[in-house]
Amino acid sequence: DANDVEARLLQAWSRMKDGDDAADFTKRDEFYCQADRILVPALKVDARDYRVLYAYARSRSVEPGYPSENMVTVLDNAVALAPQVGTLRFAAAQANADRDHFDAAVGLLQPLVGDPHNPGAAKAARSRIEELENARLADKPKS
């Protein structure tokens, strides 16, 4: 059923899991493309469901040139809808960094740095911010 967002999400994540377990990249890409086709109708039903946005962006991660600016926007929108979900923040930060949007990437991770409820995520965020700062410095032209 095209309107059953939950079922489509489960199907898409199952296909991506199959892709992650595939023995070769061609098979992985096929599974991810299947997931993408499953998710498009779910986006039409509920484009404000952060889970659908995240799954959709992940299903596109096998495309050449990923992430596109559109996928960065999709992930940023997912974070705006569910700012408390650390996984989204890390995924959106990575997409932004991949497009050389270092300030945005750091900004996405900053709220996780002091999280007393998830010290592992806080440590990972601090570490990633340091990496991003180093990458930004390395990216600047020397004067």
Secondary structure, 3 states (H helix, E strand, C coil): CCCCHHHHHHHHHHHHHHHHHCCCHHHHHHHHHHHHHHHHHHHHHCCCCHHHHHHHHHHCCCCCCCCCHHHHHHHHHHHHHCCCCHHHHHHHHHHHHHCCCHHHHHHHHHHHCCCCCCHHHHHHHHHHHHHHHHHHHHHCCCC
